[in-house]
Amino acid sequence: MILTVCLNPCTDVTIEVDSLNVGKMNHVKNKTLSFTGAALNVAIGVARLKGKSHATGFMYNENGSLFEQALDREGVPSVFVWNKGRVRENYKFIDNKSMLTEVNDVGECISGNKQAELIELVATLSKSSNVMVISGSLPQGVESEYYQKLFSVAAPQTLKIADTEGPRLLAALQTDLDLVKPNRDELEHTLKTEFKTRDDLLKGCYALLDKGAKRVLLSLGKKGAIITDGTKNYFCKSINVAINSTVGAGDGMVAAAAMMLEQGASLEEILRAGVAAGTATVTTFGRISFTKEKYDEIYSNLTIEEI
């Protein structure tokens, strides 16, 4: 089973417009509402790939039941630490050039008692989990070191994956992570360095390995991805697809990579599956995951090269 820990859930309001004109009237072409959060997207992605996932994290009294219902529809069991207030709302505007503009809410503050409660819950759930994924941002009142605290209570046999950036990622790396999945911007932000070439990017990945990661899966967006364990390096170029939205693409990549890691797959297969799921996700508008059929179609057309 793959345990996903969502610390900052959100209601995503995805709005499609012809063009986003700031300061002027804009007309909505399409609008969708998703009950989401990075780690919840991962849990759903695993379920779409016919794997077993279990979602946990922080949730809120006023509208949290909608998230439980959304997970139930995907066949994902969940148990949360409940807090007062309501889940934050994020607005994503997508124009006819697939340009994404985001306006993110802040959300409620989490008390120290609730933080301690989730640590205990994660420690218990990890005992029956093969992989634990923590991804995304943190709510108010929760410091970056919380990533380290959660990973530190994982059961000894549980493989650990982090998808975050900056101080949160650096804190998580203190716990000997099995896989991290930054994108290029996140890698540069975390290491405070600009990378211009593929060799530079590999050096950035090696820096994360030196800080405690066993594998680095670096997303390059529509260009594909790189994976390395410090001994072998591989690149997978994505295939051309119609891009409807990049929302949740990284979460799809993590879902597929987590399943491959759980199965003891090679670096090449982790990379290929991750790129297939990430690419499949961008073909959908306003959804937080992909179809197994689209994933299989893309997976069969990808090739891996050693670099």
N, C-alpha and C positions, 0 to 999 in steps of 0.2 A: 504493500500500500504506500501511496505517496501522500504525505501530510503537507498541506500548504497553510502558511500562517499569514493572514491578512491583518495588518496593523492599522490601516487607514482606508476603509471602504468608502466608496462614493457612488452616487447616482450620476451616471454619465448621460447628459443630454446632448446628443449629436445632431447638429443642424446642418443641412446641405443647402447652399445658396449658389446662385450663378456666379456672383463675385461679392466679396465682403467689402462694402464701402463704409469706411469709418466716418461717422458724423452725418451719414445719410440714411435714408430709408432702405431696408433690405427685406426681400421677400423670401420666405422659406419654401424650398422645393420639396424637402423631405425632412422628417424629424423622427428620431427614435430615442427611446429611454432604456438604459441598461443599468442593472443593479450589479455593480462591479467593484473592482479593486484588483491590483496586480496579481496577488496570490489567489484570489477567487477565480480570475481568468485562467490561471495555471491549472487549478483543480478541474475546471470545466474542459479545458483542452485535453487533459489526461482522460477524462470520461469520453470525450469525442473519439479518442484513439483506442477506446475499449479497454482502458486501464482502470485501476481502482485508486480513487483519491478520497481524501477526507479533509474538509475545510475547517479551520478554526481562526481565532483572532478576536479583535474587538468588534462589538456591534452595539447598536443604539435602539432605545426603547420605542421611539415614536414611529419609525418606518423600517426597522430591521427585519420585520416579518416578511417584507417583500423580497429581501435577499435570501431568506430561508426558502421561500417558495421558488425563486429562480433556480437555486441549487437543487431543490427537490426535482424540478422538471428535467434537470440534466442527470439525475441519478447520483448526485453527490451528497453524501451525508455530511452534516455539519454540527458543531457545538461551539458556542461563542461565550465570551465574557461580556456581559451586557452592561451598558452605561446609559446615563440619562441623556436626553436630547435626541437629535436626529442626525442621520447620516448626511454628510456634506454633499453639495451638488457641484459638479464640474460641467462646464459648457465647452463643446468642441464644434467649431465652425469649419466646414469644409467647402471650398469653392470648386468651380468647374476645372481647375488645374490641379486638383487634389492637394491644394495648399491647406495645411491645418493650422488654425488659430485656437488656442486654448485659454480659458478663463477658469482657474481652479479656486474652489472655496477652501476655507481654512479648517472648519470642523470644530468639534467639541474638545475640551481638555480631559485627559485621562488621569485619574488619581493614582497615587502610589499603591494603594490597596488593590486596585484593579490590575495594575501592572504585575504585581506579585501573584495575583490569582491566575493570570494567563501563563506566567512562568511555570506554575505548578501544573496547569492543564497540559501545556506542551510537553513537560517531562513525562507525564502519564501517557499521552497519546503517542509519543515517539517510541515507546516500548513495543508497540505493534506496527511500527512503520519502517519500511526499508529506506525511504528517502524523505528528507524534510526540506521544504522550500520556504524561504522567507524572502519577500520581495516588496518593493515599493517604498513609499514615503512613510513618515511618522506623524501621528497626530500631535496636537499641542500637549505639552506636559511630559513628553517622552523624549529622552535624550538619545543620542546616537549610540551610546554604549549598550542600549537595550538590545540591539542586534546581537552583541556578544553574549549578553546574559541568556538570551533564548537559545542560541546555538550551544552554549555551554552545558545546558541541561539535557541535550539530546542523548538518547540511549547510545551506548558504545557502538552498536552495529549499524546505526542509522547514518546513511550518507547525507551530506549537508550541501545545499545549494543556496547561494545568495544572488539576488538580482537587484542591486541598488548602487549607490555611488557616494563619493565624497567620504565624509567622516563615518557614515553608516557602514560603508564597505570596508573601510580601514579597521573599524571596530570588529566587524564580523570576521575579518581575516585573522584575527588573534586566535581563532578556534580551529585552525587547520581545515579549511573548507575543501570539499571534494570538487566543486565546480563553482566558478563565478561567471556571470554573463553580462558584462558591460557592453554598451555600444560605444562608438568612437567618441562622442561628446562626453559620455560618462567617464571613459578612460582618461581623457584629457583633464577633466575636472578633478578627478580623484588624485591624479599624479601631478596636477598643476603644470602640465607640459603640453605643447602643441606637437602633433605628429603629422608629418607631411608625406611620408612614403610608407610602403608596406613594411619595409625593414624597421622603420621607426615604430610602427604599430606593434610589431613583434617584440621589440625591446620593451615597449610599454606592458605587453602581456607578461614578459619575463619578470618585470618589476613586481607584478601582482603575485607571480609564482614565488618570488623571493620573500614576499610578505606573508605567505602562508597558504596560497591556493595550490591545489594539486593539478587542476586543469583550468584553462581560461578559454571560454567561448566568446569571441569578440564579434558582435554584430556590426556589419558594414551597410546596413539598410538594403536598398535595392541592388547593391553590388554583391551581396552574399555574406559570407562570414569566414572567420579564421578560428581554428582551434589549436591549442598547443598544451603539452605537458612538460615542456622544457627539453624534451628529447626529440620528439617528432612534432612537426608543424604541418597543418593541412589547410587548404583553401577550397571553398565551394562557391562557385559563381551561381547566383540566382538565375532563374529563367525569366523571360519577359512575360508579364501578365498584366491584365487591366487592373490598375490600382484604384480601388474605390475608397479606401481609408487605411491609414497606417496604425489606427488605434488597436492596441492589443497584440501587435505583431511580435514584440519581444516576449510577451507572455506565452504566446503560442510556441515560440522557439524554446522557452524554458520547459514547457510541458513535455514536448517531444524529447528534449535532452534528458529530462528527469526519468522518463520511461526507459530510454536507452541505457542510462547509467544504472538503473535498477536491474536491468537485464544483463549487466556486465559487458555491454557492447564496446567495441573498439572506438578510438577517437574518430575514425572516419565515419562510422555509423552514427555516433552522437552528432557530429557536424551535419551530415546529410539529412538526418531526421529533423534537426533544429531548423535548418534552412527551408526544408519542405513545409513545416508547420508555420513558420513565420511568413513565408510567401503565400501560403494558402489563406492566411488571415487577412492579408491586404486586399484580397479579391472581394471581400464582403463589405457592405456599408452598414455602419452603425451596430454591428454585432461584435461580441467580445470573443468569438472563437471562429472555428472553421469546420468544414465537413470532412469526414474521413475519406470520402470519395475524391475531393479536391486534393487532399494531402497525398493520397496514393498516386494520383495522376502526376503531381509535381515531383514527388519522390523518385518515381521511375525515370524521370528525365534529367536528374541531377548527376553531375560527375565530380569527383574529388581529385585534387592534385596535391602532391607533396611539395612543400616549399622550404 
